[in-house]
Amino acid sequence: MDTAESDRRLIEKILTDYAAVPYSQGDVQLQAFFDRERDHYLLMMIGWEGVRRVHGCLVHVDIIGGKFWIQRDGTECSIAQELLDAGVPRDRIVLAFRSLEKRRLTDFAVA
């Protein structure tokens, strides 16, 4: 299996596992969305907390140039840590939700 395909399967598994965990409040579902053609991967929250509508992106990861670009990470654990635990090296993980200046201060890829 090539690297691009194994990367896709990895992020899909991570997000699918997150989506299987029941949301702790209200009538909210976690749904994973995969655009394999453009390499966009999302975990969305959809539902209701009492009278308040819940609809938003919890996690957004793109695969760009052979790297995982974490655009949004609203998890308690950290998608970057999940990728590290799966054996992805730090130089293939971009914390895109951080400014370029702050990314330079981490051990992760800058771009």
N, CA, C and O of each residue as an XYZ file, in Angstrom:
444
protein
N       0.857     -1.176      0.000
C       0.000      0.000      0.000
C       0.901      1.236      0.000
O       1.875      1.298      0.751
N       0.572      2.226     -0.849
C       1.398      3.431     -0.902
C       1.140      4.333      0.303
O       0.161      4.161      1.029
N       2.026      5.286      0.496
C       1.947      6.167      1.667
C       0.662      6.983      1.676
O       0.024      7.119      2.720
N       0.270      7.531      0.517
C      -0.941      8.357      0.460
C      -2.157      7.548      0.895
O      -2.992      8.038      1.655
N      -2.256      6.333      0.425
C      -3.402      5.489      0.791
C      -3.363      5.128      2.274
O      -4.400      5.143      2.936
N      -2.201      4.809      2.798
C      -2.113      4.469      4.226
C      -2.400      5.704      5.087
O      -2.985      5.577      6.163
N      -1.995      6.906      4.627
C      -2.316      8.139      5.352
C      -3.829      8.346      5.401
O      -4.381      8.677      6.450
N      -4.491      8.151      4.271
C      -5.951      8.303      4.216
C      -6.632      7.332      5.176
O      -7.518      7.714      5.940
N      -6.213      6.097      5.128
C      -6.826      5.097      6.009
C      -6.596      5.422      7.479
O      -7.478      5.211      8.311
N      -5.423      5.930      7.794
C      -5.109      6.263      9.185
C      -6.011      7.377      9.699
O      -6.625      7.228     10.756
N      -6.105      8.497      8.972
C      -6.920      9.607      9.468
C      -8.398      9.223      9.474
O      -9.146      9.664     10.347
N      -8.824      8.413      8.517
C     -10.211      7.943      8.524
C     -10.497      7.072      9.742
O     -11.568      7.173     10.342
N      -9.552      6.224     10.106
C      -9.750      5.372     11.291
C      -9.807      6.221     12.562
O     -10.665      6.004     13.418
N      -8.903      7.179     12.682
C      -8.885      8.036     13.874
C     -10.211      8.775     14.009
O     -10.802      8.787     15.088
N     -10.688      9.392     12.925
C     -11.932     10.158     12.987
C     -13.149      9.261     13.161
O     -14.101      9.641     13.843
N     -13.134      8.086     12.560
C     -14.235      7.133     12.741
C     -14.306      6.673     14.190
O     -15.397      6.535     14.743
N     -13.157      6.435     14.807
C     -13.131      6.044     16.219
C     -13.697      7.160     17.101
O     -14.459      6.890     18.029
N     -13.326      8.405     16.816
C     -13.885      9.533     17.568
C     -15.390      9.624     17.387
O     -16.123      9.861     18.347
N     -15.851      9.436     16.160
C     -17.289      9.549     15.867
C     -18.098      8.480     16.588
O     -19.291      8.669     16.824
N     -17.477      7.365     16.941
C     -18.179      6.270     17.618
C     -18.388      6.537     19.115
O     -19.180      5.854     19.764
N     -17.685      7.519     19.651
C     -17.816      7.833     21.079
C     -19.038      8.730     21.267
O     -19.140      9.772     20.620
N     -19.967      8.338     22.143
C     -21.160      9.175     22.358
C     -20.794     10.548     22.908
O     -19.935     10.669     23.781
N     -21.445     11.569     22.396
C     -21.238     12.936     22.880
C     -21.847     13.040     24.266
O     -22.924     12.496     24.512
N     -21.175     13.730     25.170
C     -21.561     13.701     26.581
C     -22.762     14.574     26.935
O     -23.374     14.373     27.983
N     -23.111     15.536     26.087
C     -24.195     16.446     26.434
C     -25.218     16.526     25.308
O     -24.868     16.484     24.128
N     -26.481     16.640     25.688
C     -27.542     16.866     24.715
C     -27.722     15.744     23.724
O     -27.238     14.629     23.915
N     -28.421     16.065     22.675
C     -28.691     15.122     21.586
C     -27.789     15.497     20.410
O     -28.251     16.014     19.393
N     -26.503     15.227     20.572
C     -25.497     15.621     19.589
C     -24.817     14.372     19.050
O     -24.444     13.472     19.802
N     -24.668     14.338     17.739
C     -23.963     13.235     17.081
C     -22.638     13.755     16.542
O     -22.526     14.910     16.133
N     -21.655     12.897     16.548
C     -20.395     13.188     15.874
C     -20.408     12.437     14.549
O     -20.660     11.233     14.511
N     -20.136     13.150     13.471
C     -20.151     12.546     12.142
C     -18.829     12.838     11.437
O     -18.347     13.971     11.434
N     -18.254     11.798     10.843
C     -16.999     11.931     10.110
C     -17.302     12.057      8.615
O     -18.148     11.343      8.077
N     -16.603     12.969      7.964
C     -16.763     13.196      6.530
C     -15.403     13.107      5.865
O     -14.438     13.717      6.326
N     -15.325     12.343      4.776
C     -14.053     12.120      4.090
C     -14.172     12.497      2.615
O     -15.044     11.986      1.911
N     -13.314     13.374      2.153
C     -13.201     13.708      0.734
C     -11.832     13.192      0.296
O     -10.835     13.912      0.351
N     -11.804     11.945     -0.134
C     -10.541     11.299     -0.492
C      -9.936     11.887     -1.767
O      -8.718     11.876     -1.942
N     -10.775     12.394     -2.645
C     -10.275     12.962     -3.903
C      -9.434     14.218     -3.651
O      -8.421     14.441     -4.314
N      -9.871     15.040     -2.680
C      -9.169     16.284     -2.368
C      -8.418     16.218     -1.036
O      -7.778     17.188     -0.629
N      -8.499     15.074     -0.364
C      -7.818     14.822      0.918
C      -8.198     15.815      2.017
O      -7.339     16.415      2.662
N      -9.524     15.971      2.213
C     -10.070     16.751      3.318
C     -10.811     15.787      4.244
O     -11.580     14.950      3.772
N     -10.590     15.892      5.548
C     -11.181     14.971      6.525
C     -11.731     15.781      7.691
O     -11.004     16.559      8.310
N     -13.022     15.599      7.991
C     -13.703     16.392      9.009
C     -14.418     15.520     10.016
O     -14.892     14.429      9.697
N     -14.488     16.021     11.238
C     -15.349     15.456     12.270
C     -16.266     16.582     12.706
O     -15.811     17.593     13.241
N     -17.565     16.405     12.475
C     -18.558     17.442     12.755
C     -19.410     17.057     13.955
O     -19.647     15.878     14.216
N     -19.870     18.086     14.688
C     -20.853     17.923     15.764
C     -22.178     18.453     15.208
O     -22.246     19.567     14.690
N     -23.228     17.631     15.326
C     -24.518     18.016     14.774
C     -25.611     17.581     15.744
O     -25.656     16.417     16.142
N     -26.494     18.507     16.128
C     -27.605     18.139     17.006
C     -28.088     19.301     17.837
O     -28.032     20.458     17.420
N     -28.574     18.964     19.050
C     -29.150     19.954     19.952
C     -28.653     19.747     21.376
O     -28.509     18.615     21.837
N     -28.394     20.850     22.066
C     -28.164     20.862     23.505
C     -29.297     21.697     24.084
O     -29.222     22.925     24.108
N     -30.337     21.035     24.545
C     -31.533     21.745     25.003
C     -32.169     22.469     23.830
O     -32.550     21.840     22.842
N     -32.287     23.788     23.932
C     -32.877     24.573     22.849
C     -31.813     25.175     21.929
O     -32.144     25.887     20.981
N     -30.549     24.895     22.203
C     -29.450     25.450     21.412
C     -29.008     24.477     20.325
O     -28.705     23.318     20.606
N     -28.973     24.954     19.084
C     -28.516     24.156     17.944
C     -27.004     24.019     18.005
O     -26.287     24.991     18.245
N     -26.533     22.809     17.786
C     -25.096     22.528     17.738
C     -24.764     22.078     16.326
O     -25.292     21.077     15.842
N     -23.901     22.811     15.681
C     -23.448     22.440     14.337
C     -22.093     23.081     14.128
O     -21.989     24.301     13.996
N     -21.067     22.272     14.097
C     -19.740     22.835     13.918
C     -18.681     21.784     13.698
O     -18.898     20.589     13.893
N     -17.550     22.261     13.291
C     -16.409     21.402     13.004
C     -15.593     21.188     14.274
O     -15.134     22.149     14.892
N     -15.416     19.944     14.656
C     -14.594     19.589     15.806
C     -13.148     19.344     15.366
O     -12.204     19.772     16.031
N     -12.990     18.647     14.234
C     -11.656     18.335     13.698
C     -11.677     18.528     12.176
O     -12.624     18.139     11.493
N     -10.604     19.141     11.673
C     -10.410     19.279     10.225
C      -8.942     18.990      9.944
O      -8.055     19.677     10.451
N      -8.696     17.969      9.134
C      -7.338     17.601      8.746
C      -7.291     17.490      7.230
O      -8.150     16.852      6.622
N      -6.291     18.110      6.624
C      -6.033     17.954      5.197
C      -4.716     17.213      5.034
O      -3.820     17.334      5.869
N      -4.601     16.451      3.963
C      -3.312     15.849      3.609
C      -2.793     16.651      2.421
O      -3.378     16.628      1.338
N      -1.691     17.357      2.639
C      -1.114     18.232      1.621
C       0.372     17.927      1.515
O       1.100     18.002      2.506
N       0.818     17.585      0.322
C       2.245     17.339      0.119
C       2.822     16.262      1.009
O       3.977     16.343      1.428
N       2.011     15.242      1.301
C       2.486     14.130      2.122
C       2.532     14.424      3.610
O       3.116     13.661      4.381
N       1.914     15.536      4.017
C       1.873     15.887      5.434
C       0.429     16.026      5.900
O      -0.465     16.357      5.122
N       0.224     15.766      7.184
C      -1.077     15.959      7.811
C      -1.156     17.404      8.297
O      -0.423     17.792      9.206
N      -2.030     18.193      7.705
C      -2.238     19.581      8.100
C      -3.457     19.628      9.006
O      -4.588     19.489      8.540
N      -3.232     19.822     10.293
C      -4.340     19.881     11.254
C      -4.846     21.325     11.270
O      -4.230     22.214     11.858
N      -5.980     21.526     10.609
C      -6.556     22.865     10.478
C      -7.345     23.263     11.728
O      -7.384     24.433     12.107
N      -7.970     22.270     12.357
C      -8.756     22.506     13.583
C      -8.686     21.256     14.420
O      -8.815     20.147     13.901
N      -8.483     21.424     15.711
C      -8.485     20.288     16.632
C      -9.200     20.712     17.908
O      -8.626     21.380     18.768
N     -10.459     20.312     18.014
C     -11.255     20.620     19.186
C     -11.393     19.437     20.121
O     -12.307     19.410     20.945
N     -10.512     18.462     20.013
C     -10.572     17.279     20.863
C      -9.847     17.524     22.182
O      -9.021     18.431     22.292
N     -10.164     16.711     23.167
C      -9.470     16.801     24.448
C      -8.094     16.146     24.375
O      -7.168     16.564     25.070
N      -7.958     15.127     23.540
C      -6.718     14.343     23.505
C      -5.648     14.928     22.595
O      -4.498     15.039     23.019
N      -5.966     15.299     21.392
C      -5.065     15.868     20.392
C      -4.916     14.909     19.216
O      -4.449     13.779     19.353
N      -5.325     15.400     18.076
C      -5.174     14.619     16.844
C      -3.691     14.421     16.543
O      -3.296     13.356     16.068
N      -2.873     15.424     16.811
C      -1.424     15.278     16.589
C      -0.874     14.119     17.409
O      -0.057     13.343     16.914
N      -1.312     13.995     18.657
C      -0.849     12.892     19.500
C      -1.327     11.553     18.956
O      -0.590     10.568     18.989
N      -2.549     11.516     18.459
C      -3.073     10.274     17.846
C      -2.198      9.866     16.656
O      -1.883      8.688     16.487
N      -1.812     10.839     15.839
C      -0.946     10.544     14.691
C       0.433     10.079     15.150
O       0.982      9.127     14.595
N       0.994     10.745     16.159
C       2.293     10.322     16.707
C       2.215      8.901     17.249
O       3.110      8.091     17.008
N       1.139      8.597     17.986
C       0.964      7.258     18.551
C       0.857      6.193     17.462
O       1.194      5.029     17.681
N       0.383      6.609     16.282
C       0.257      5.671     15.151
C       1.547      5.569     14.351
O       1.604      4.842     13.359
N       2.591      6.294     14.774
C       3.892      6.172     14.125
C       4.211      7.243     13.095
O       5.229      7.145     12.410
N       3.377      8.255     12.968
C       3.663      9.343     12.031
C       4.744     10.233     12.646
O       4.598     10.685     13.782
N       5.822     10.488     11.908
C       6.876     11.347     12.461
C       6.422     12.808     12.565
O       5.579     13.260     11.791
N       6.986     13.532     13.525
C       6.622     14.932     13.774
C       6.789     15.814     12.540
O       6.037     16.770     12.347
N       7.781     15.489     11.703
C       8.025     16.337     10.529
C       6.991     16.140      9.419
O       7.092     16.752      8.356
N       5.994     15.279      9.671
C       4.891     15.089      8.717
C       3.563     15.601      9.290
O       2.502     15.359      8.715
N       3.625     16.300     10.410
C       2.426     16.840     11.052
C       2.578     18.352     11.154
O       3.531     18.849     11.754
N       1.631     19.082     10.562
C       1.643     20.543     10.597
C       0.480     21.003     11.470
O      -0.670     20.643     11.219
N       0.778     21.794     12.490
C      -0.260     22.376     13.343
C      -0.736     23.662     12.679
O      -0.390     24.762     13.110
N      -1.536     23.510     11.619
C      -1.939     24.636     10.778
C      -2.837     25.627     11.508
O      -3.004     26.757     11.050
N      -3.421     25.219     12.645
C      -4.258     26.132     13.418
C      -3.410     27.124     14.222
O      -3.948     28.044     14.838
N      -2.104     26.939     14.217
C      -1.174     27.861     14.868
C      -0.557     28.785     13.811
O      -0.402     28.392     12.654
N      -0.211     29.996     14.204
C       0.449     30.908     13.268
C       1.816     30.342     12.892
O       2.380     29.520     13.614
N       2.333     30.788     11.767
C       3.637     30.319     11.302
C       4.719     30.579     12.353
O       5.603     29.747     12.558
N       4.645     31.732     13.017
C       5.638     32.060     14.046
C       5.577     31.062     15.198
O       6.615     30.632     15.702
N       4.371     30.693     15.618
C       4.233     29.736     16.721
C       4.598     28.322     16.289
O       5.125     27.544     17.083
N       4.315     27.986     15.023
C       4.686     26.654     14.529
C       6.194     26.455     14.595
O       6.664     25.350     14.865
N       6.950     27.514     14.351
C       8.409     27.417     14.370
C       8.946     27.072     15.754
O      10.078     26.606     15.882
N       8.146     27.297     16.785
C       8.568     27.031     18.157
C       8.262     25.602     18.600
O       8.625     25.201     19.706
N       7.590     24.828     17.733
C       7.234     23.444     18.089
C       8.204     22.471     17.446
O       9.052     22.855     16.640
N       8.067     21.202     17.814
C       8.867     20.146     17.194
C       8.189     19.581     15.955
O       8.691     18.637     15.345
N       7.047     20.157     15.581
C       6.303     19.666     14.425
C       6.756     20.410     13.160
O       7.516     21.376     13.224
N       6.260     19.924     11.999
C       6.598     20.567     10.724
C       6.063     21.990     10.702
O       5.007     22.272     11.267
N       6.790     22.878     10.052
C       6.352     24.273      9.929
C       5.377     24.392      8.775
O       4.345     25.052      8.895
N       5.697     23.759      7.661
C       4.808     23.754      6.479
C       5.188     22.603      5.572
O       4.571     22.414      4.524
